[in-house]
Amino acid sequence: MTILPKRTPALSIQRALTNVVFPNVRLASVITVRCLSDTSRSSPSTASTRHTPVLLTEVLDILQPRPNQWYLDATFGEGGYTEAILRTCDCRVIAIDQDPYAIEKARQMATQPEYKNRLFPILGPFGDLSQLLQRIKSPTTTDPHLPLPPNSLAGIVYDIGVCSSQIDEPSRGFSYLQDGPLDMRMASKGSQEVSERDIQTRLGRRTLPASVIVNNFTVDQLAYLFRTYGEERYALRIAQQIHTYRQKHVISTTQQLANIIYDAVPHALRQRTSGAGGGKQRRNPAARVFQSLRIYVNDELGELTKSLEYALDLLMPTGRLAVVTFHSLEDKLVKRTFQKRLSAPTDEVTSDSSPRLTYRALTKHVITPSKAETKSNPRARSAKLRAIERIPSPVNDPSDS
Ligand SMILES: C[S@@+](CC[C@H](N)C(=O)[O-])C[C@H]1O[C@@H](n2cnc3c(N)ncnc32)[C@H](O)[C@@H]1O
């Protein structure tokens, strides 16, 4: 059995999956046969409550939007941050999201008179930031602000994770509380998706729904995933239970997986609710397993790594970058990336010295939601905000050398 090396879990699993699990089978056919369940073919429900933006006041305090400047919301979601930025002053926002429904919403918003020529939605993964930004077109051929010159963004914000509308929509496959196809790809329309090829065209790469992972990874690979991304204590027991179950049935729905997890954990930990209310209530083990699958399926850590490095270069002098994360591994990644820039010698940061740029931390300590925010929005409870500013470096004093 393959034991995954600890340093590059996602890559190793991906390689193992390509080389070992599907030696002679084309990925697309596996996905079609084993993943798309017929549990729901209706259009996404509109019943979900609107996503409440997390740490919104703190994010705006950091960005301090200014008129005529450009901002990038790398995770548009339901547009909470974008809308707040655009309402602050007469600025412009480029809004990215890999979820087709999110960008549909952004496009509708962009047609409203108050946002006309001020909001520029782009569909795609923020890991491909440089390519995505090349796609923005001038709304009018005479727009003097486009194309964007380098180092021209006054603010960038990331709000990593999923939106309420994604979790609350069973046909997307994120929810362990409601039944739906075991998908979890943010770039997919869930049970509305016609073919894997459509997602590939939109995203520019292949994707694997969670059902492929659950039905094909080895017990060790699954246990590693649940432990690393979900911090699940009973990772191995759950992986073994999945293995036993899938010898008889294909696992294609969220409720099949939630029931397997329920049966695998000790009696005292079994629960059918989210257990996300804070206090002494434990989190449902299904929440941790689903989270780990979602992080892997969407390559959330890989995307963030690629994107942050590039985003830091896009800031103008005095430009600010804010990142909200919900997982300790993501927060560590942000902290490390910022520290690298903060401690880099100026001449290593940019080869072009006009003007030479450096960075300063805006959050010495991580910012977390207030008790009041967590109480009114329990989904905010694990949020962490870090921010950094790009500043012109002092001109070197020749007498130093
Ligand atoms: C927590 S929501 C953002 C909510 C938003 N700040 C608001 O107030 O409505 C996160 C969004 O980021 C998107 N997302 C996550 N990873 C992404 C990626 N790699 N590329 C593009 N969008 C991504 C998700 O599809 C989701 O819509």
The ligand as an SDF file (V2000), in Angstrom:
LIG
                    3D

 27 29  0  0  0  0  0  0  0  0999 V2000
  -16.1070   32.5840    1.3950 C   0  0  0  0  0  0  0  0  0  0  0  0
  -16.6250   32.8520   -0.2540 S   0  0  0  0  0  0  0  0  0  0  0  0
  -16.3540   34.5760   -0.4930 C   0  0  0  0  0  0  0  0  0  0  0  0
  -17.4520   35.4020    0.0580 C   0  0  0  0  0  0  0  0  0  0  0  0
  -17.3810   36.8650   -0.2920 C   0  0  0  0  0  0  0  0  0  0  0  0
  -16.2680   37.5120    0.3640 N   0  0  0  0  0  0  0  0  0  0  0  0
  -18.6670   37.5500    0.0760 C   0  0  0  0  0  0  0  0  0  0  0  0
  -18.6520   38.4110    0.9680 O   0  0  0  0  0  0  0  0  0  0  0  0
  -19.7020   37.2410   -0.5120 O   0  0  0  0  0  0  0  0  0  0  0  0
  -15.3130   32.1790   -1.1480 C   0  0  0  0  0  0  0  0  0  0  0  0
  -15.4840   32.2110   -2.6490 C   0  0  0  0  0  0  0  0  0  0  0  0
  -14.2190   31.9830   -3.2040 O   0  0  0  0  0  0  0  0  0  0  0  0
  -14.3510   31.1660   -4.3310 C   0  0  0  0  0  0  0  0  0  0  0  0
  -13.0770   30.4900   -4.5100 N   0  0  0  0  0  0  0  0  0  0  0  0
  -12.4840   29.6230   -3.6730 C   0  0  0  0  0  0  0  0  0  0  0  0
  -11.3260   29.2020   -4.1810 N   0  0  0  0  0  0  0  0  0  0  0  0
  -11.1740   29.8410   -5.3760 C   0  0  0  0  0  0  0  0  0  0  0  0
  -10.1680   29.8420   -6.3760 C   0  0  0  0  0  0  0  0  0  0  0  0
   -9.0780   29.0920   -6.2790 N   0  0  0  0  0  0  0  0  0  0  0  0
  -10.3440   30.6320   -7.4510 N   0  0  0  0  0  0  0  0  0  0  0  0
  -11.4340   31.4130   -7.5790 C   0  0  0  0  0  0  0  0  0  0  0  0
  -12.4360   31.4420   -6.6670 N   0  0  0  0  0  0  0  0  0  0  0  0
  -12.2980   30.6640   -5.5750 C   0  0  0  0  0  0  0  0  0  0  0  0
  -15.4870   30.2430   -4.0000 C   0  0  0  0  0  0  0  0  0  0  0  0
  -16.0920   29.7400   -5.1820 O   0  0  0  0  0  0  0  0  0  0  0  0
  -16.4080   31.1380   -3.2140 C   0  0  0  0  0  0  0  0  0  0  0  0
  -17.3720   31.7010   -4.0320 O   0  0  0  0  0  0  0  0  0  0  0  0
  1  2  1  0
  2  3  1  0
  2 10  1  0
  3  4  1  0
  4  5  1  0
  5  6  1  0
  5  7  1  0
  7  8  2  0
  7  9  1  0
 10 11  1  0
 11 12  1  0
 11 26  1  0
 12 13  1  0
 13 14  1  0
 13 24  1  0
 14 15  1  0
 14 23  1  0
 15 16  2  0
 16 17  1  0
 17 18  1  0
 17 23  2  0
 18 19  1  0
 18 20  2  0
 20 21  1  0
 21 22  2  0
 22 23  1  0
 24 25  1  0
 24 26  1  0
 26 27  1  0
M  CHG  2   2   1   9  -1
M  END
$$$$
